[in-house]
Amino acid sequence: MNYLDPTYFLDYESDEIQKLVKEFNTDTLTPKEKAIGLYLKVRDQWKYDPYNIHLTKEGYRASEIAKKPYGHCVDKSIVLVAGLRALQIPARIHLAKVKNHIAVEKLTEKFGTNELTPHGMVNIYLNGKWVKACPAFNQTLCEKCNVTPLEFDGENDSMFQEYDSKGNIFMEYVEDYGHFEDVPFDFMIHTMKTHYPGIINMIEDSGIIRI
């Protein structure tokens, strides 16, 4: 499989993604330094928002996501994968089902559960091995939830914060769906329809709903 190619979803040749990675597109940085810098930029430049759901293919294009100031974990992972490939760093999307334990009142009210699926993260190929990184939770949100922002050192997996600063369980992985060469649109839609039928039935004609 080729984890460097652009695709319909990972359209890194677009102006939006090229602008995103411009500061890292230099020979003065190592691939690891580029990956860390881009990870932090995606983590904090887009506010985490799980309540905007879109069911159209266009909504999952990296260039379209990059135009907004917010995104959920899958959105942000798509942008990060596209940006990494633009920098010629092999990357792929990785999906799972997760359970949140902190600040979940609104989450449970809207989704009917504190489980989120699909949850997105990124696999990055650096120094001869794949490492995991999840850019979902921006720094300001982490501070609000009393959780240490998730760092990435380019050498070790950085998937989630298991506990908050007081030792309370924050997040756990329930099911691993594995990695994908491209954005698995049909799989994601099927997963959402299976787990959140009430929400999906409310979808607007535009294919986007704010819950």
PyMOL commands that place a pseudoatom at each C-alpha (Angstrom):
pseudoatom trace, name=CA, resn=MET, resi=1, chain=A, elem=C, hetatm=0, pos=[0.000, 0.000, 0.000]
pseudoatom trace, name=CA, resn=ASN, resi=2, chain=A, elem=C, hetatm=0, pos=[1.101, 3.567, -0.634]
pseudoatom trace, name=CA, resn=TYR, resi=3, chain=A, elem=C, hetatm=0, pos=[0.717, 5.930, 2.292]
pseudoatom trace, name=CA, resn=LEU, resi=4, chain=A, elem=C, hetatm=0, pos=[2.064, 8.981, 0.459]
pseudoatom trace, name=CA, resn=ASP, resi=5, chain=A, elem=C, hetatm=0, pos=[-0.428, 9.436, -2.378]
pseudoatom trace, name=CA, resn=PRO, resi=6, chain=A, elem=C, hetatm=0, pos=[-3.094, 12.152, -2.471]
pseudoatom trace, name=CA, resn=THR, resi=7, chain=A, elem=C, hetatm=0, pos=[-6.704, 10.942, -2.694]
pseudoatom trace, name=CA, resn=TYR, resi=8, chain=A, elem=C, hetatm=0, pos=[-10.128, 12.524, -3.027]
pseudoatom trace, name=CA, resn=PHE, resi=9, chain=A, elem=C, hetatm=0, pos=[-10.268, 12.886, 0.760]
pseudoatom trace, name=CA, resn=LEU, resi=10, chain=A, elem=C, hetatm=0, pos=[-6.556, 13.428, 1.432]
pseudoatom trace, name=CA, resn=ASP, resi=11, chain=A, elem=C, hetatm=0, pos=[-6.265, 16.177, -1.173]
pseudoatom trace, name=CA, resn=TYR, resi=12, chain=A, elem=C, hetatm=0, pos=[-2.999, 17.609, 0.029]
pseudoatom trace, name=CA, resn=GLU, resi=13, chain=A, elem=C, hetatm=0, pos=[-2.208, 19.277, -3.279]
pseudoatom trace, name=CA, resn=SER, resi=14, chain=A, elem=C, hetatm=0, pos=[-4.992, 21.773, -2.483]
pseudoatom trace, name=CA, resn=ASP, resi=15, chain=A, elem=C, hetatm=0, pos=[-4.162, 25.351, -1.512]
pseudoatom trace, name=CA, resn=GLU, resi=16, chain=A, elem=C, hetatm=0, pos=[-5.577, 24.830, 1.985]
pseudoatom trace, name=CA, resn=ILE, resi=17, chain=A, elem=C, hetatm=0, pos=[-3.277, 21.939, 2.880]
pseudoatom trace, name=CA, resn=GLN, resi=18, chain=A, elem=C, hetatm=0, pos=[-0.250, 23.445, 1.172]
pseudoatom trace, name=CA, resn=LYS, resi=19, chain=A, elem=C, hetatm=0, pos=[-0.762, 26.579, 3.264]
pseudoatom trace, name=CA, resn=LEU, resi=20, chain=A, elem=C, hetatm=0, pos=[-1.054, 24.443, 6.394]
pseudoatom trace, name=CA, resn=VAL, resi=21, chain=A, elem=C, hetatm=0, pos=[2.307, 22.725, 5.874]
pseudoatom trace, name=CA, resn=LYS, resi=22, chain=A, elem=C, hetatm=0, pos=[4.252, 25.611, 4.311]
pseudoatom trace, name=CA, resn=GLU, resi=23, chain=A, elem=C, hetatm=0, pos=[6.228, 26.426, 7.470]
pseudoatom trace, name=CA, resn=PHE, resi=24, chain=A, elem=C, hetatm=0, pos=[7.352, 22.796, 7.806]
pseudoatom trace, name=CA, resn=ASN, resi=25, chain=A, elem=C, hetatm=0, pos=[8.288, 22.288, 4.158]
pseudoatom trace, name=CA, resn=THR, resi=26, chain=A, elem=C, hetatm=0, pos=[11.986, 22.940, 4.656]
pseudoatom trace, name=CA, resn=ASP, resi=27, chain=A, elem=C, hetatm=0, pos=[15.204, 20.937, 4.648]
pseudoatom trace, name=CA, resn=THR, resi=28, chain=A, elem=C, hetatm=0, pos=[16.190, 22.465, 7.989]
pseudoatom trace, name=CA, resn=LEU, resi=29, chain=A, elem=C, hetatm=0, pos=[13.746, 20.174, 9.821]
pseudoatom trace, name=CA, resn=THR, resi=30, chain=A, elem=C, hetatm=0, pos=[13.923, 16.400, 10.155]
pseudoatom trace, name=CA, resn=PRO, resi=31, chain=A, elem=C, hetatm=0, pos=[10.824, 14.319, 9.344]
pseudoatom trace, name=CA, resn=LYS, resi=32, chain=A, elem=C, hetatm=0, pos=[10.311, 13.805, 13.078]
pseudoatom trace, name=CA, resn=GLU, resi=33, chain=A, elem=C, hetatm=0, pos=[10.470, 17.530, 13.757]
pseudoatom trace, name=CA, resn=LYS, resi=34, chain=A, elem=C, hetatm=0, pos=[8.039, 18.186, 10.916]
pseudoatom trace, name=CA, resn=ALA, resi=35, chain=A, elem=C, hetatm=0, pos=[5.609, 15.550, 12.237]
pseudoatom trace, name=CA, resn=ILE, resi=36, chain=A, elem=C, hetatm=0, pos=[5.728, 16.923, 15.783]
pseudoatom trace, name=CA, resn=GLY, resi=37, chain=A, elem=C, hetatm=0, pos=[5.250, 20.504, 14.635]
pseudoatom trace, name=CA, resn=LEU, resi=38, chain=A, elem=C, hetatm=0, pos=[2.335, 19.655, 12.370]
pseudoatom trace, name=CA, resn=TYR, resi=39, chain=A, elem=C, hetatm=0, pos=[0.740, 17.492, 15.063]
pseudoatom trace, name=CA, resn=LEU, resi=40, chain=A, elem=C, hetatm=0, pos=[0.770, 20.398, 17.526]
pseudoatom trace, name=CA, resn=LYS, resi=41, chain=A, elem=C, hetatm=0, pos=[-0.592, 22.785, 14.900]
pseudoatom trace, name=CA, resn=VAL, resi=42, chain=A, elem=C, hetatm=0, pos=[-3.518, 20.519, 14.037]
pseudoatom trace, name=CA, resn=ARG, resi=43, chain=A, elem=C, hetatm=0, pos=[-4.153, 19.685, 17.696]
pseudoatom trace, name=CA, resn=ASP, resi=44, chain=A, elem=C, hetatm=0, pos=[-4.493, 23.317, 18.752]
pseudoatom trace, name=CA, resn=GLN, resi=45, chain=A, elem=C, hetatm=0, pos=[-5.514, 25.245, 15.625]
pseudoatom trace, name=CA, resn=TRP, resi=46, chain=A, elem=C, hetatm=0, pos=[-8.822, 23.400, 15.307]
pseudoatom trace, name=CA, resn=LYS, resi=47, chain=A, elem=C, hetatm=0, pos=[-11.064, 23.338, 18.354]
pseudoatom trace, name=CA, resn=TYR, resi=48, chain=A, elem=C, hetatm=0, pos=[-12.396, 19.885, 19.171]
pseudoatom trace, name=CA, resn=ASP, resi=49, chain=A, elem=C, hetatm=0, pos=[-16.129, 19.701, 18.499]
pseudoatom trace, name=CA, resn=PRO, resi=50, chain=A, elem=C, hetatm=0, pos=[-17.898, 16.305, 18.354]
pseudoatom trace, name=CA, resn=TYR, resi=51, chain=A, elem=C, hetatm=0, pos=[-21.346, 17.779, 17.761]
pseudoatom trace, name=CA, resn=ASN, resi=52, chain=A, elem=C, hetatm=0, pos=[-21.092, 18.680, 14.079]
pseudoatom trace, name=CA, resn=ILE, resi=53, chain=A, elem=C, hetatm=0, pos=[-21.836, 15.540, 12.058]
pseudoatom trace, name=CA, resn=HIS, resi=54, chain=A, elem=C, hetatm=0, pos=[-21.681, 15.396, 8.278]
pseudoatom trace, name=CA, resn=LEU, resi=55, chain=A, elem=C, hetatm=0, pos=[-22.598, 12.469, 6.066]
pseudoatom trace, name=CA, resn=THR, resi=56, chain=A, elem=C, hetatm=0, pos=[-21.342, 13.720, 2.709]
pseudoatom trace, name=CA, resn=LYS, resi=57, chain=A, elem=C, hetatm=0, pos=[-18.063, 12.752, 1.088]
pseudoatom trace, name=CA, resn=GLU, resi=58, chain=A, elem=C, hetatm=0, pos=[-17.199, 16.385, 0.497]
pseudoatom trace, name=CA, resn=GLY, resi=59, chain=A, elem=C, hetatm=0, pos=[-17.402, 17.050, 4.232]
pseudoatom trace, name=CA, resn=TYR, resi=60, chain=A, elem=C, hetatm=0, pos=[-14.518, 14.656, 4.846]
pseudoatom trace, name=CA, resn=ARG, resi=61, chain=A, elem=C, hetatm=0, pos=[-12.090, 16.212, 2.362]
pseudoatom trace, name=CA, resn=ALA, resi=62, chain=A, elem=C, hetatm=0, pos=[-9.028, 17.603, 4.105]
pseudoatom trace, name=CA, resn=SER, resi=63, chain=A, elem=C, hetatm=0, pos=[-9.255, 20.856, 2.159]
pseudoatom trace, name=CA, resn=GLU, resi=64, chain=A, elem=C, hetatm=0, pos=[-12.857, 21.405, 3.281]
pseudoatom trace, name=CA, resn=ILE, resi=65, chain=A, elem=C, hetatm=0, pos=[-12.117, 20.608, 6.921]
pseudoatom trace, name=CA, resn=ALA, resi=66, chain=A, elem=C, hetatm=0, pos=[-9.164, 23.001, 6.862]
pseudoatom trace, name=CA, resn=LYS, resi=67, chain=A, elem=C, hetatm=0, pos=[-11.517, 25.903, 6.086]
pseudoatom trace, name=CA, resn=LYS, resi=68, chain=A, elem=C, hetatm=0, pos=[-13.303, 25.547, 9.447]
pseudoatom trace, name=CA, resn=PRO, resi=69, chain=A, elem=C, hetatm=0, pos=[-12.072, 26.583, 12.937]
pseudoatom trace, name=CA, resn=TYR, resi=70, chain=A, elem=C, hetatm=0, pos=[-13.266, 23.356, 14.541]
pseudoatom trace, name=CA, resn=GLY, resi=71, chain=A, elem=C, hetatm=0, pos=[-13.498, 19.628, 13.934]
pseudoatom trace, name=CA, resn=HIS, resi=72, chain=A, elem=C, hetatm=0, pos=[-14.035, 16.306, 15.639]
pseudoatom trace, name=CA, resn=CYS, resi=73, chain=A, elem=C, hetatm=0, pos=[-11.345, 13.663, 16.032]
pseudoatom trace, name=CA, resn=VAL, resi=74, chain=A, elem=C, hetatm=0, pos=[-11.841, 12.142, 12.567]
pseudoatom trace, name=CA, resn=ASP, resi=75, chain=A, elem=C, hetatm=0, pos=[-11.784, 15.570, 10.909]
pseudoatom trace, name=CA, resn=LYS, resi=76, chain=A, elem=C, hetatm=0, pos=[-8.551, 16.529, 12.619]
pseudoatom trace, name=CA, resn=SER, resi=77, chain=A, elem=C, hetatm=0, pos=[-6.972, 13.167, 11.865]
pseudoatom trace, name=CA, resn=ILE, resi=78, chain=A, elem=C, hetatm=0, pos=[-7.797, 13.565, 8.173]
pseudoatom trace, name=CA, resn=VAL, resi=79, chain=A, elem=C, hetatm=0, pos=[-6.145, 16.992, 8.105]
pseudoatom trace, name=CA, resn=LEU, resi=80, chain=A, elem=C, hetatm=0, pos=[-3.067, 15.631, 9.886]
pseudoatom trace, name=CA, resn=VAL, resi=81, chain=A, elem=C, hetatm=0, pos=[-2.729, 12.649, 7.522]
pseudoatom trace, name=CA, resn=ALA, resi=82, chain=A, elem=C, hetatm=0, pos=[-3.074, 14.904, 4.485]
pseudoatom trace, name=CA, resn=GLY, resi=83, chain=A, elem=C, hetatm=0, pos=[-0.521, 17.343, 5.866]
pseudoatom trace, name=CA, resn=LEU, resi=84, chain=A, elem=C, hetatm=0, pos=[1.979, 14.613, 6.669]
pseudoatom trace, name=CA, resn=ARG, resi=85, chain=A, elem=C, hetatm=0, pos=[1.687, 13.133, 3.185]
pseudoatom trace, name=CA, resn=ALA, resi=86, chain=A, elem=C, hetatm=0, pos=[2.192, 16.610, 1.749]
pseudoatom trace, name=CA, resn=LEU, resi=87, chain=A, elem=C, hetatm=0, pos=[5.502, 16.630, 3.628]
pseudoatom trace, name=CA, resn=GLN, resi=88, chain=A, elem=C, hetatm=0, pos=[6.322, 13.180, 2.190]
pseudoatom trace, name=CA, resn=ILE, resi=89, chain=A, elem=C, hetatm=0, pos=[5.885, 11.465, 5.551]
pseudoatom trace, name=CA, resn=PRO, resi=90, chain=A, elem=C, hetatm=0, pos=[3.889, 8.204, 5.228]
pseudoatom trace, name=CA, resn=ALA, resi=91, chain=A, elem=C, hetatm=0, pos=[0.645, 8.408, 7.218]
pseudoatom trace, name=CA, resn=ARG, resi=92, chain=A, elem=C, hetatm=0, pos=[-2.705, 6.638, 7.481]
pseudoatom trace, name=CA, resn=ILE, resi=93, chain=A, elem=C, hetatm=0, pos=[-5.913, 7.044, 9.434]
pseudoatom trace, name=CA, resn=HIS, resi=94, chain=A, elem=C, hetatm=0, pos=[-6.720, 4.701, 12.335]
pseudoatom trace, name=CA, resn=LEU, resi=95, chain=A, elem=C, hetatm=0, pos=[-10.238, 4.312, 13.763]
pseudoatom trace, name=CA, resn=ALA, resi=96, chain=A, elem=C, hetatm=0, pos=[-11.643, 2.978, 17.014]
pseudoatom trace, name=CA, resn=LYS, resi=97, chain=A, elem=C, hetatm=0, pos=[-14.529, 3.188, 19.458]
pseudoatom trace, name=CA, resn=VAL, resi=98, chain=A, elem=C, hetatm=0, pos=[-13.797, 5.072, 22.669]
pseudoatom trace, name=CA, resn=LYS, resi=99, chain=A, elem=C, hetatm=0, pos=[-15.544, 5.877, 25.925]
pseudoatom trace, name=CA, resn=ASN, resi=100, chain=A, elem=C, hetatm=0, pos=[-15.245, 9.269, 27.612]
pseudoatom trace, name=CA, resn=HIS, resi=101, chain=A, elem=C, hetatm=0, pos=[-15.710, 9.601, 31.372]
pseudoatom trace, name=CA, resn=ILE, resi=102, chain=A, elem=C, hetatm=0, pos=[-15.255, 13.326, 32.081]
pseudoatom trace, name=CA, resn=ALA, resi=103, chain=A, elem=C, hetatm=0, pos=[-17.570, 16.182, 31.056]
pseudoatom trace, name=CA, resn=VAL, resi=104, chain=A, elem=C, hetatm=0, pos=[-19.867, 13.700, 29.318]
pseudoatom trace, name=CA, resn=GLU, resi=105, chain=A, elem=C, hetatm=0, pos=[-23.264, 15.072, 30.381]
pseudoatom trace, name=CA, resn=LYS, resi=106, chain=A, elem=C, hetatm=0, pos=[-23.888, 16.849, 27.083]
pseudoatom trace, name=CA, resn=LEU, resi=107, chain=A, elem=C, hetatm=0, pos=[-22.284, 13.993, 25.169]
pseudoatom trace, name=CA, resn=THR, resi=108, chain=A, elem=C, hetatm=0, pos=[-24.618, 11.449, 26.750]
pseudoatom trace, name=CA, resn=GLU, resi=109, chain=A, elem=C, hetatm=0, pos=[-27.629, 13.706, 26.264]
pseudoatom trace, name=CA, resn=LYS, resi=110, chain=A, elem=C, hetatm=0, pos=[-26.965, 14.194, 22.560]
pseudoatom trace, name=CA, resn=PHE, resi=111, chain=A, elem=C, hetatm=0, pos=[-25.695, 10.740, 21.579]
pseudoatom trace, name=CA, resn=GLY, resi=112, chain=A, elem=C, hetatm=0, pos=[-27.511, 8.641, 24.169]
pseudoatom trace, name=CA, resn=THR, resi=113, chain=A, elem=C, hetatm=0, pos=[-24.155, 7.190, 25.273]
pseudoatom trace, name=CA, resn=ASN, resi=114, chain=A, elem=C, hetatm=0, pos=[-20.701, 8.264, 26.380]
pseudoatom trace, name=CA, resn=GLU, resi=115, chain=A, elem=C, hetatm=0, pos=[-19.174, 6.094, 23.667]
pseudoatom trace, name=CA, resn=LEU, resi=116, chain=A, elem=C, hetatm=0, pos=[-17.922, 7.769, 20.508]
pseudoatom trace, name=CA, resn=THR, resi=117, chain=A, elem=C, hetatm=0, pos=[-17.468, 5.994, 17.203]
pseudoatom trace, name=CA, resn=PRO, resi=118, chain=A, elem=C, hetatm=0, pos=[-15.643, 6.202, 14.971]
pseudoatom trace, name=CA, resn=HIS, resi=119, chain=A, elem=C, hetatm=0, pos=[-12.841, 7.886, 16.895]
pseudoatom trace, name=CA, resn=GLY, resi=120, chain=A, elem=C, hetatm=0, pos=[-9.952, 8.995, 14.732]
pseudoatom trace, name=CA, resn=MET, resi=121, chain=A, elem=C, hetatm=0, pos=[-6.220, 8.983, 15.215]
pseudoatom trace, name=CA, resn=VAL, resi=122, chain=A, elem=C, hetatm=0, pos=[-3.201, 8.821, 12.929]
pseudoatom trace, name=CA, resn=ASN, resi=123, chain=A, elem=C, hetatm=0, pos=[-0.433, 6.308, 12.228]
pseudoatom trace, name=CA, resn=ILE, resi=124, chain=A, elem=C, hetatm=0, pos=[2.833, 7.990, 11.220]
pseudoatom trace, name=CA, resn=TYR, resi=125, chain=A, elem=C, hetatm=0, pos=[5.869, 6.215, 9.772]
pseudoatom trace, name=CA, resn=LEU, resi=126, chain=A, elem=C, hetatm=0, pos=[9.031, 7.651, 11.343]
pseudoatom trace, name=CA, resn=ASN, resi=127, chain=A, elem=C, hetatm=0, pos=[12.509, 6.179, 11.698]
pseudoatom trace, name=CA, resn=GLY, resi=128, chain=A, elem=C, hetatm=0, pos=[11.496, 2.772, 10.400]
pseudoatom trace, name=CA, resn=LYS, resi=129, chain=A, elem=C, hetatm=0, pos=[8.364, 2.196, 12.496]
pseudoatom trace, name=CA, resn=TRP, resi=130, chain=A, elem=C, hetatm=0, pos=[4.711, 3.207, 12.778]
pseudoatom trace, name=CA, resn=VAL, resi=131, chain=A, elem=C, hetatm=0, pos=[3.702, 5.354, 15.743]
pseudoatom trace, name=CA, resn=LYS, resi=132, chain=A, elem=C, hetatm=0, pos=[0.208, 6.484, 16.749]
pseudoatom trace, name=CA, resn=ALA, resi=133, chain=A, elem=C, hetatm=0, pos=[-0.852, 10.061, 17.432]
pseudoatom trace, name=CA, resn=CYS, resi=134, chain=A, elem=C, hetatm=0, pos=[-4.242, 11.575, 18.220]
pseudoatom trace, name=CA, resn=PRO, resi=135, chain=A, elem=C, hetatm=0, pos=[-4.607, 15.346, 17.648]
pseudoatom trace, name=CA, resn=ALA, resi=136, chain=A, elem=C, hetatm=0, pos=[-8.220, 15.494, 18.851]
pseudoatom trace, name=CA, resn=PHE, resi=137, chain=A, elem=C, hetatm=0, pos=[-8.206, 17.515, 22.078]
pseudoatom trace, name=CA, resn=ASN, resi=138, chain=A, elem=C, hetatm=0, pos=[-6.859, 21.055, 21.772]
pseudoatom trace, name=CA, resn=GLN, resi=139, chain=A, elem=C, hetatm=0, pos=[-4.894, 22.557, 24.645]
pseudoatom trace, name=CA, resn=THR, resi=140, chain=A, elem=C, hetatm=0, pos=[-7.593, 24.965, 25.850]
pseudoatom trace, name=CA, resn=LEU, resi=141, chain=A, elem=C, hetatm=0, pos=[-10.153, 22.156, 26.062]
pseudoatom trace, name=CA, resn=CYS, resi=142, chain=A, elem=C, hetatm=0, pos=[-7.717, 19.992, 28.022]
pseudoatom trace, name=CA, resn=GLU, resi=143, chain=A, elem=C, hetatm=0, pos=[-7.124, 22.807, 30.477]
pseudoatom trace, name=CA, resn=LYS, resi=144, chain=A, elem=C, hetatm=0, pos=[-10.873, 23.208, 30.921]
pseudoatom trace, name=CA, resn=CYS, resi=145, chain=A, elem=C, hetatm=0, pos=[-11.235, 19.478, 31.645]
pseudoatom trace, name=CA, resn=ASN, resi=146, chain=A, elem=C, hetatm=0, pos=[-8.164, 19.373, 33.926]
pseudoatom trace, name=CA, resn=VAL, resi=147, chain=A, elem=C, hetatm=0, pos=[-6.399, 17.002, 31.574]
pseudoatom trace, name=CA, resn=THR, resi=148, chain=A, elem=C, hetatm=0, pos=[-2.792, 17.273, 30.449]
pseudoatom trace, name=CA, resn=PRO, resi=149, chain=A, elem=C, hetatm=0, pos=[-2.636, 18.031, 26.703]
pseudoatom trace, name=CA, resn=LEU, resi=150, chain=A, elem=C, hetatm=0, pos=[-1.590, 14.997, 24.694]
pseudoatom trace, name=CA, resn=GLU, resi=151, chain=A, elem=C, hetatm=0, pos=[1.998, 15.414, 23.511]
pseudoatom trace, name=CA, resn=PHE, resi=152, chain=A, elem=C, hetatm=0, pos=[3.738, 13.563, 20.699]
pseudoatom trace, name=CA, resn=ASP, resi=153, chain=A, elem=C, hetatm=0, pos=[7.500, 12.954, 20.590]
pseudoatom trace, name=CA, resn=GLY, resi=154, chain=A, elem=C, hetatm=0, pos=[7.688, 11.227, 17.218]
pseudoatom trace, name=CA, resn=GLU, resi=155, chain=A, elem=C, hetatm=0, pos=[8.986, 8.024, 18.783]
pseudoatom trace, name=CA, resn=ASN, resi=156, chain=A, elem=C, hetatm=0, pos=[6.225, 6.642, 21.019]
pseudoatom trace, name=CA, resn=ASP, resi=157, chain=A, elem=C, hetatm=0, pos=[2.480, 6.089, 20.640]
pseudoatom trace, name=CA, resn=SER, resi=158, chain=A, elem=C, hetatm=0, pos=[0.412, 9.036, 21.850]
pseudoatom trace, name=CA, resn=MET, resi=159, chain=A, elem=C, hetatm=0, pos=[-3.190, 7.872, 21.705]
pseudoatom trace, name=CA, resn=PHE, resi=160, chain=A, elem=C, hetatm=0, pos=[-5.188, 9.231, 24.640]
pseudoatom trace, name=CA, resn=GLN, resi=161, chain=A, elem=C, hetatm=0, pos=[-5.182, 10.595, 28.174]
pseudoatom trace, name=CA, resn=GLU, resi=162, chain=A, elem=C, hetatm=0, pos=[-6.244, 7.754, 30.433]
pseudoatom trace, name=CA, resn=TYR, resi=163, chain=A, elem=C, hetatm=0, pos=[-6.652, 9.938, 33.553]
pseudoatom trace, name=CA, resn=ASP, resi=164, chain=A, elem=C, hetatm=0, pos=[-7.228, 13.576, 34.392]
pseudoatom trace, name=CA, resn=SER, resi=165, chain=A, elem=C, hetatm=0, pos=[-4.973, 15.577, 36.719]
pseudoatom trace, name=CA, resn=LYS, resi=166, chain=A, elem=C, hetatm=0, pos=[-6.847, 14.219, 39.769]
pseudoatom trace, name=CA, resn=GLY, resi=167, chain=A, elem=C, hetatm=0, pos=[-6.481, 10.583, 38.779]
pseudoatom trace, name=CA, resn=ASN, resi=168, chain=A, elem=C, hetatm=0, pos=[-10.031, 10.132, 37.506]
pseudoatom trace, name=CA, resn=ILE, resi=169, chain=A, elem=C, hetatm=0, pos=[-10.541, 7.982, 34.411]
pseudoatom trace, name=CA, resn=PHE, resi=170, chain=A, elem=C, hetatm=0, pos=[-10.815, 10.281, 31.397]
pseudoatom trace, name=CA, resn=MET, resi=171, chain=A, elem=C, hetatm=0, pos=[-10.907, 8.075, 28.327]
pseudoatom trace, name=CA, resn=GLU, resi=172, chain=A, elem=C, hetatm=0, pos=[-10.596, 4.445, 27.303]
pseudoatom trace, name=CA, resn=TYR, resi=173, chain=A, elem=C, hetatm=0, pos=[-10.530, 2.506, 24.053]
pseudoatom trace, name=CA, resn=VAL, resi=174, chain=A, elem=C, hetatm=0, pos=[-13.409, 0.032, 23.667]
pseudoatom trace, name=CA, resn=GLU, resi=175, chain=A, elem=C, hetatm=0, pos=[-12.797, -1.377, 20.184]
pseudoatom trace, name=CA, resn=ASP, resi=176, chain=A, elem=C, hetatm=0, pos=[-10.026, -1.025, 17.606]
pseudoatom trace, name=CA, resn=TYR, resi=177, chain=A, elem=C, hetatm=0, pos=[-11.143, -0.884, 13.963]
pseudoatom trace, name=CA, resn=GLY, resi=178, chain=A, elem=C, hetatm=0, pos=[-7.602, -0.815, 12.612]
pseudoatom trace, name=CA, resn=HIS, resi=179, chain=A, elem=C, hetatm=0, pos=[-5.901, 1.424, 10.059]
pseudoatom trace, name=CA, resn=PHE, resi=180, chain=A, elem=C, hetatm=0, pos=[-6.890, 2.436, 6.535]
pseudoatom trace, name=CA, resn=GLU, resi=181, chain=A, elem=C, hetatm=0, pos=[-4.944, 3.611, 3.496]
pseudoatom trace, name=CA, resn=ASP, resi=182, chain=A, elem=C, hetatm=0, pos=[-7.648, 6.192, 2.722]
pseudoatom trace, name=CA, resn=VAL, resi=183, chain=A, elem=C, hetatm=0, pos=[-10.627, 7.653, 4.567]
pseudoatom trace, name=CA, resn=PRO, resi=184, chain=A, elem=C, hetatm=0, pos=[-13.103, 4.722, 4.829]
pseudoatom trace, name=CA, resn=PHE, resi=185, chain=A, elem=C, hetatm=0, pos=[-16.206, 6.788, 4.171]
pseudoatom trace, name=CA, resn=ASP, resi=186, chain=A, elem=C, hetatm=0, pos=[-18.702, 3.918, 3.767]
pseudoatom trace, name=CA, resn=PHE, resi=187, chain=A, elem=C, hetatm=0, pos=[-17.416, 2.177, 6.897]
pseudoatom trace, name=CA, resn=MET, resi=188, chain=A, elem=C, hetatm=0, pos=[-17.696, 5.363, 8.951]
pseudoatom trace, name=CA, resn=ILE, resi=189, chain=A, elem=C, hetatm=0, pos=[-21.247, 6.089, 7.809]
pseudoatom trace, name=CA, resn=HIS, resi=190, chain=A, elem=C, hetatm=0, pos=[-22.313, 2.506, 8.522]
pseudoatom trace, name=CA, resn=THR, resi=191, chain=A, elem=C, hetatm=0, pos=[-20.750, 2.702, 11.979]
pseudoatom trace, name=CA, resn=MET, resi=192, chain=A, elem=C, hetatm=0, pos=[-22.531, 5.965, 12.813]
pseudoatom trace, name=CA, resn=LYS, resi=193, chain=A, elem=C, hetatm=0, pos=[-25.875, 4.712, 11.521]
pseudoatom trace, name=CA, resn=THR, resi=194, chain=A, elem=C, hetatm=0, pos=[-25.511, 1.554, 13.601]
pseudoatom trace, name=CA, resn=HIS, resi=195, chain=A, elem=C, hetatm=0, pos=[-24.600, 3.309, 16.855]
pseudoatom trace, name=CA, resn=TYR, resi=196, chain=A, elem=C, hetatm=0, pos=[-26.608, 6.553, 16.536]
pseudoatom trace, name=CA, resn=PRO, resi=197, chain=A, elem=C, hetatm=0, pos=[-29.760, 5.782, 14.516]
pseudoatom trace, name=CA, resn=GLY, resi=198, chain=A, elem=C, hetatm=0, pos=[-31.792, 8.512, 16.209]
pseudoatom trace, name=CA, resn=ILE, resi=199, chain=A, elem=C, hetatm=0, pos=[-29.314, 11.214, 15.308]
pseudoatom trace, name=CA, resn=ILE, resi=200, chain=A, elem=C, hetatm=0, pos=[-28.705, 10.058, 11.767]
pseudoatom trace, name=CA, resn=ASN, resi=201, chain=A, elem=C, hetatm=0, pos=[-32.434, 10.060, 11.078]
pseudoatom trace, name=CA, resn=MET, resi=202, chain=A, elem=C, hetatm=0, pos=[-32.463, 13.795, 11.872]
pseudoatom trace, name=CA, resn=ILE, resi=203, chain=A, elem=C, hetatm=0, pos=[-29.855, 14.586, 9.266]
pseudoatom trace, name=CA, resn=GLU, resi=204, chain=A, elem=C, hetatm=0, pos=[-30.525, 17.692, 7.202]
pseudoatom trace, name=CA, resn=ASP, resi=205, chain=A, elem=C, hetatm=0, pos=[-30.741, 17.755, 3.434]
pseudoatom trace, name=CA, resn=SER, resi=206, chain=A, elem=C, hetatm=0, pos=[-27.298, 19.352, 3.375]
pseudoatom trace, name=CA, resn=GLY, resi=207, chain=A, elem=C, hetatm=0, pos=[-25.847, 16.228, 4.973]
pseudoatom trace, name=CA, resn=ILE, resi=208, chain=A, elem=C, hetatm=0, pos=[-24.769, 18.195, 8.052]
pseudoatom trace, name=CA, resn=ILE, resi=209, chain=A, elem=C, hetatm=0, pos=[-26.385, 18.397, 11.457]
pseudoatom trace, name=CA, resn=ARG, resi=210, chain=A, elem=C, hetatm=0, pos=[-25.489, 20.278, 14.610]
pseudoatom trace, name=CA, resn=ILE, resi=211, chain=A, elem=C, hetatm=0, pos=[-26.676, 18.250, 17.610]
for i in range(1, 211): cmd.bond("trace and resi %d" % i, "trace and resi %d" % (i + 1))
show_as sticks, trace
zoom trace
